[in-house]
Amino acid sequence: MTQQDSNVQRLWNVTYYIAIPLGAIVIGLIVWCAVRYRVRPDEDHIPRQVQYHIPLEVFYTIVPIALVAVLFVYTYQAENKEDSVSPSPALVVRVDAFQWGWRFTYPNGYEVIGSVATEPNINSTSLPILTLPAGETVQINLYSDDVNHSFTCPRSFSKGTPSRASTTPSTSTSTPAWPDNGSSANARSSAGRTTPT
């Protein structure tokens, strides 16, 4: 898990807290209007026409603007925290995307390379695993050898799309499993998988 995931989760929560009641109100009003003002068999006259209902017009103008403003502020704050890059991260990992696979290169030269092309499914135990230290600020530099790839760490709500090169900041809070030059026997315990597309 990362600190960024709490920012994204908060944004999702606020969006749903606004969207679900608003959706229920809109659906309820549609159903109510369809039932209340339906054409009855014994009616053949035009209903009374109403216009310039100022309070109603002010309401359905101001409320959507206020909702969009609230979502804008939360989104802006989440994006700023999500995209902020530390001037001195504890670890910088180079992530290279290539057709059907990933290469993770650590500062000590240790590399994890893997491809999904030969794996039966995404849950295979031999897929490449990105391992990060807990409680440290980590910078992930994304590169692509060919086309756009979707780099996703499910446990961190973090996603990047390297076309040429891009940077993804991350502050890991999970249990560390640090790879040495010789082995990465326990690397699987703390890392999320990446899924190329």
C-alpha positions in Angstrom: 0.0 0.0 0.0 1.1 3.6 -0.6 0.2 7.0 0.7 -1.1 7.8 -2.7 -3.8 5.1 -2.5 -5.5 6.9 0.4 -5.7 10.1 -1.7 -7.3 8.2 -4.6 -9.6 6.3 -2.3 -10.7 9.5 -0.7 -11.5 11.0 -4.1 -13.5 7.9 -5.0 -15.4 8.0 -1.8 -16.4 11.7 -2.2 -17.4 11.0 -5.8 -19.6 8.1 -4.8 -21.1 10.0 -1.8 -22.2 12.7 -4.2 -23.1 10.5 -7.2 -25.2 7.8 -5.5 -27.7 10.2 -3.8 -27.8 12.5 -6.8 -28.5 9.5 -9.1 -31.2 8.3 -6.8 -32.9 11.7 -6.8 -32.7 12.0 -10.6 -34.1 8.5 -11.1 -36.8 9.2 -8.5 -37.9 12.4 -10.1 -38.0 10.8 -13.6 -40.2 8.0 -12.3 -42.4 10.4 -10.3 -42.9 12.7 -13.3 -43.6 9.7 -15.6 -46.3 8.4 -13.2 -47.7 11.7 -11.9 -48.0 13.4 -15.3 -48.8 10.4 -17.6 -51.6 10.8 -20.1 -54.9 9.3 -18.8 -57.5 7.8 -21.1 -60.2 10.4 -20.1 -57.9 13.4 -20.7 -57.7 15.1 -24.1 -56.6 18.6 -23.1 -53.1 20.2 -23.1 -51.7 20.4 -19.5 -51.2 23.8 -17.9 -48.0 25.4 -19.3 -45.6 26.8 -16.7 -42.5 29.0 -17.3 -40.1 31.2 -15.5 -40.1 29.3 -12.2 -37.1 31.3 -10.9 -36.5 29.4 -7.6 -36.4 26.1 -9.4 -34.2 27.4 -12.2 -31.8 28.9 -9.6 -31.7 25.6 -7.7 -30.9 23.4 -10.7 -28.2 25.9 -11.8 -26.5 26.4 -8.5 -26.5 22.9 -7.1 -24.7 21.3 -10.1 -22.2 24.1 -10.1 -21.5 23.5 -6.4 -21.2 19.8 -6.9 -18.8 20.2 -9.8 -16.8 22.7 -7.7 -16.5 20.3 -4.8 -15.4 17.4 -7.1 -12.9 19.8 -8.8 -11.3 20.7 -5.5 -11.0 17.1 -4.3 -9.7 16.0 -7.7 -7.2 18.8 -7.8 -5.9 18.0 -4.3 -5.7 14.2 -5.1 -3.9 14.9 -8.4 -1.3 17.2 -6.8 -0.5 14.6 -4.1 -0.5 11.8 -6.7 1.8 13.6 -9.1 4.2 15.3 -6.7 7.8 14.1 -7.2 10.2 14.1 -4.2 13.5 15.9 -4.8 15.3 13.1 -2.9 13.5 9.8 -3.1 15.0 6.9 -1.0 14.8 4.6 -4.1 14.6 5.1 -7.8 13.5 2.1 -9.9 13.7 2.1 -13.6 10.7 0.2 -15.2 11.0 -0.7 -18.9 8.0 -1.9 -20.8 8.3 -4.1 -23.8 5.9 -6.3 -25.7 4.1 -8.6 -23.2 6.5 -7.9 -20.4 8.4 -5.6 -17.9 11.9 -5.1 -16.7 12.5 -3.6 -13.2 16.0 -2.3 -12.6 17.2 -1.3 -9.1 20.0 1.1 -8.3 22.3 -1.8 -7.3 22.0 -3.3 -10.8 19.5 -6.0 -9.8 17.0 -6.7 -12.5 13.7 -8.5 -12.5 12.5 -9.4 -16.0 9.3 -11.2 -17.0 6.8 -11.7 -19.7 3.1 -12.7 -19.7 3.5 -14.1 -23.2 4.4 -17.6 -21.9 2.3 -17.6 -18.8 -1.1 -19.4 -18.7 -2.8 -16.5 -16.7 -2.1 -13.3 -14.9 -1.9 -15.1 -11.5 1.1 -17.1 -12.5 3.9 -17.1 -9.8 6.6 -16.5 -12.3 5.5 -13.0 -13.4 7.8 -10.1 -12.7 7.4 -8.7 -9.2 8.2 -5.0 -8.3 9.5 -4.9 -4.7 9.6 -1.7 -2.7 10.9 -0.8 0.8 8.2 0.1 3.4 7.8 3.6 4.6 10.1 5.1 2.0 9.5 7.5 -0.8 10.1 5.7 -4.1 10.4 7.1 -7.6 9.5 4.9 -10.5 10.8 6.0 -13.9 8.7 4.4 -16.7 10.1 3.8 -20.2 8.7 2.0 -23.2 10.7 0.2 -25.9 7.8 0.2 -28.3 4.1 1.3 -27.8 2.1 2.6 -24.9 1.8 0.1 -22.0 -0.4 0.2 -18.9 1.7 0.0 -15.7 -0.5 -0.7 -12.7 0.3 -1.6 -9.1 -3.1 -2.8 -7.8 -2.3 -2.4 -4.1 -1.3 1.3 -4.6 -4.1 2.5 -6.9 -1.2 3.8 -9.1 -1.2 3.7 -12.8 1.1 5.0 -15.5 1.3 4.9 -19.2 4.8 5.2 -20.6 5.0 6.2 -24.2 8.6 7.4 -24.1 9.4 8.2 -20.5 7.5 9.3 -17.4 7.8 9.5 -13.6 5.5 8.0 -11.1 6.1 8.9 -7.4 5.1 6.5 -4.7 5.5 6.2 -0.9 5.3 2.6 0.1 3.7 1.6 3.4 3.7 -2.2 2.9 6.0 -4.7 4.5 9.4 -4.5 2.7 11.0 -7.3 0.8 14.2 -5.8 -0.6 16.0 -7.6 -3.4 19.7 -8.1 -3.2 22.1 -8.8 -6.0 21.9 -12.5 -5.3 18.3 -13.4 -4.8 14.8 -12.2 -4.4 13.4 -15.2 -2.5 10.9 -13.2 -0.4 10.2 -10.4 -2.9 6.7 -11.7 -3.6 5.4 -10.8 -0.1 5.0 -7.1 -0.6 4.7 -6.3 -4.2 1.7 -5.9 -6.5 1.7 -7.3 -10.0 1.9 -5.2 -13.1 -0.4 -5.9 -16.1 0.8 -4.9 -19.6 -1.7 -4.1 -22.2 
